[in-house]
C-alpha cells in the first residue's frame, strides 16, 4: 500500500482534533482499528479510518454512547435511525431543562423556602403522562361512583390542566399548587358537590332564593369594588357589604345584623367554595388560557368581606 495514503495517530489527531490518547483508546477498543503498522511497529490508518474517526467525534459530540456509535460504524444501524432516537432523547432533556429553569426563576423571584423548591422540582419532574395520570386519579377519585354526574365529569375532563414544555414561573407555581390541591380528600368532596351545580348551569341555594335581579346587582357591585381595588377587609368594603346585607335582609325578611351576615357568608361559601374557585383559576393559569375579567369569580371577595366583623 502507498504510504502516502496512511496516517499516523499524530496526523489523525491533527486532522480530527481528537487527542492522541483518545484515538489510541478507540483503536485499542476496536472501534477504529489500525489499517496496518509501520516497520517500526507504529499504527497507521487509511482514509476510511480517518472518516470513521470524524464521524465518531461528531456522534459523540451529539451525545451518543460508544456502543451505539460502534453499531453505526459497523453499519448495523443507520445514522438516520440513531439520529431520530437521539433527537427524541434530546427533546426530553430540553423539556426538563426548561422546567428546571422555570423552577429556579420562581424560587429566585418568590424567595421560596428549600421545601417549596423541592416540591416544585419534584412535581415538574413528572412526565406528561405522569401528570395526566395525577389528574385522572383525581377525577376518578372524585367522580368514580355509579351515581357520578356525567356532565360534571365531562366539564372537569374538558379542562384538564396541561403544563407546557416551556412554562412560565407563574405556570410552574400554579401547577405545584394544583398538584397539592387535587390530592386533598376534603377538596375532592367539595369539588364533587360544586361541580354538579356548575355543570347544571343553574343557581341553587341563596342564589335561587334571592332572585336573579338581586344576584345580578350583587355581582355588579362586587365587580366594581374589585375593579376599584377595594380590599374586602378594608373600611371601604364595609359600605358595600352593609348595602348588600340590607337588600338581602329585605328579600329574606331578616334583620341585617351579625347573625344574618354570618348566615349569608355560610350560604355563599356553600354555593361558591373558594377552594373550588381557586382550582379553576389555577387550571386557567397552567393551560395558558386568557383570563377573561368578567369570568373571574366575585364570590371569594364577597365571602371574605362578609367575614369582616366591622360590617353591621
N, C-alpha and C positions, 0 to 999 in steps of 0.2 A: 504494500500500500504506500502511496506517495506521502512522505512525512509532512508535506505542507498542508495536508488535509486534516491533520491531527492536532489536538490541543492539549497542553499540559494543564494540571489543576490550577496553576497560577494564571495561565491565559484564560481559562474558564472563569476564574474569579474576577478578572478584569472586565470580561465581556458581560457577565451576568450581574455583577455587583454582590454576589454571594461570597462569603468568606471561604478561605481555603479549608478551614476546619469543617464548615458546613458541607462543602462539596465532598470532602473525604467521608463525612458521616453518611451522606446519601449514597456514595459509592460503596462503602462497607455494607450498607443495608440492602444493596442490590437494586435500589430504586433507579439509579443511573450508573450502570456498570461500565467499567473502562472498556474501550474497544480493543486495546492491546497494551503492551508495555514496551518501553524503550529498552535498548541493550543493557542499560544500567538498572533496569527494573522499575522505572517510574511509570506511573499510569498515564495513558494517553487516550483521548476521547475524540470521536469523529463529530461531524456536523449534526448528525441525528442526536447524539448525546447532548450537544450544546442546546439544541431546540428543546429537548426534554427538560433540561435544567431551567430554561427560560419559562417554559410552561409551568413547571413545578413551582418556581418562585412566584409566578402570578397567582396560581391557585392557592398557595399558602397565604399570600397577602390578602386574598379574599376570604380567608378563614377556614379553608378546607383542611381536614385532617389527612395525615400522611397515608394511611391505608386506602382511603378513598382516592387520593391522587394517584397512588400506585395502580389502582384498577383502571383509572383513566389512561395512564401512560401505557398500560398493557392492553388497552382497547377493550377491556371488559365492560366499561361504561363510557358513554359518550360525554363530551364536555357539556352538551346541551342538557342532558339528563341531570348531571350533577349540579350544573348551574341553577336549574329550576328548583331543585331541592334546597340548595343553599340560599337561594333568593327568598324562599318561604321562611327559612330559619332566620335570615336577617330581618325580614319583616317583623317577626315576633320580637326579636331583640330591639328593634327600633320602637315598637309599641311599648315595650317595657321601659325603655329609656325615657320615652316621652312621659309615661305615667310617673316615673321616678322624679323627673324634672318638675312635674306639676306638684307632687307631694312636697318637694323641697321648697318650692315657691310659696305654697300655702304655709308651711312651717315658718318660713322667713317673714312673711307678711303678718301672720297672726301671733307670732311668738308662742307657737304650740309647745306643750309640755312633751317630754320624751314619750309618755304613754300615748298621747294623741298622735304623734308622729308614727309610732309603732303600729297603732291601729289603722291609720290611713294607708300606711305602706302595705300592711298585711291584706287589707281589703282590695287595694288596687292591684295586688299581685295575682289575684284570681283571674283566670282566663275568662274570655267572653262566655264560654259555655258554662263555667262555674258560676258566673254572675247571674246568668239566666236561670240556672238551677236554684240559686238562692231565692230568686223572685218566684219561681214555680213552686218551691216548697212553701213560701209564704201564702200564695194564692190557694194552693191545695189545703194547707193547714187552716186557712181562714174560711174557705168556702167548700171544703171537701166533705160535705154531708149530703145525704139523699135529698134534703129539702132546700139545698142551696138555690138561691135566686139566679137563674141563668143570665138575666140582664145585668145583674151586679157583677157576676164573674166576667162576662164579656167586657164590661166597662173597664174593670181593673186590668184585664189582659191586654186590652187595646192600648193602654197607656203604660206598657212595661218599660221601666227605666233602662236605658242602654248607654252605658258610659262610652264616649267616643275614644278613638285611639290616641288623640292628642287633646286631652281635656284641659279646660281652664282650671285655675285654682279653685274657683267657685264650684265647678262641677265635681272636682275631687272631694271637697269638703261636704258637698251635698250628698254624694254617693256614700261617704263614710257614715254620715248621719242617718241616711236612709237604710243602710245595711243593719245598723243597730236597731232602728225602729221596727223593721219587719220581723226581727227575732223576738220582740216583746209580746208575750202571750196576752197581756192586758190590752195592748194596742190592737191585736188581732180581733179581740172581742168587740172593741169599739168600731173597728173598720167594718166588720161584718154587719153590725147594726146600722151604721151610717150609710154604707154603700147601697143597701137595699132601697133606702129612701132616695138617695141621689139617682139611682138607676130608674126609679119610678118617675122622677122629674116632677114631683108634686109636693106641695108644702104639707107638713104634718105638725102636730102639737101646737105650740104657741103661734107659729106662723099661720096655720089654718084658722085657729080661733080668733086671732087678731084681725084677720081680713087682709085682702091684697092692698087696699088703699093705705092702711096704716103701715104695712110692711114695706111698701114702696117708699113711703115717706121716711121710714127708719133707715132704709138702705141709702137714700139720698142724703140724709143728714149726716150719717156716719161717713159716707164717702167724702162729703165736703169737709168734715173735720179732719179726716186723714190727709186729704189734699192740702189742707192748710197747715199740716204739720203739728196738729194738736196731740199732745201726749195723752193717752187715755187716763193717766193718773194725775194729770195736771188740774189746776183750778179752772182752766178754760173748758175742760171736758165736763166739769160738773154741771155747767149751764146746759150743755147738750143733753146730758143724761136726765137732768131734772125735767126738762121739757118732754122727753120721750116717756119718762115714768108717768107723768100726769096724763099723757094721751093714752097710754096702755091701761092705767088705772081706771080711766073713764070707760073704756071698752069693756073691761073685766069687772066693773062695778066694785073696785077695791080702793083702799086708801093708799096713796102713794108714799108709804113710809118705808123704814128699813126692812121690815119683813117682806114687803112687796118687792123691793129692789132685789133682795136675796132670791126670791121666788123667780123673778124674771131672769136673773143670772143663771139659775139652775136649768130653767126651761130652754134658754138659748144654747147653753153648753150641751144639753142633751141632744138638741137638734143639730148643732154645728160644733162637733168635737174639735177643739183646737189642734189636737194631735193628728186627726184625720186631715184637717185643712193643711197642716204642715206637710203631711205625706204628699199631697197633690202638688204643693208648692215645690217640694224637692224633686218630684218627677219632672216638672217643667224645667227646672234648672239642669238636671242631669241630661235630659234629652235635648237641651239647647233650644227649646221651644220659646217663641216670643211671648213674653208675659203681657197679656192684654190688661191694661189698668182696670177696665170695667169688670174684669172677671176675678180680680183679687178679692178674696173673701173679706167682707166688712165685719163679720161676726166676732173674730178674735179681738178686734178693737172694742167692740160693744161689750163683750163679756168682761174684758179687763176693766173697762170703765165702770161697769156695774159693781165690780168688786171694791171700787174706791169708796171707803166708808164716809167720805166727805159729802157724797150725794145724799140728798134727803127727799 
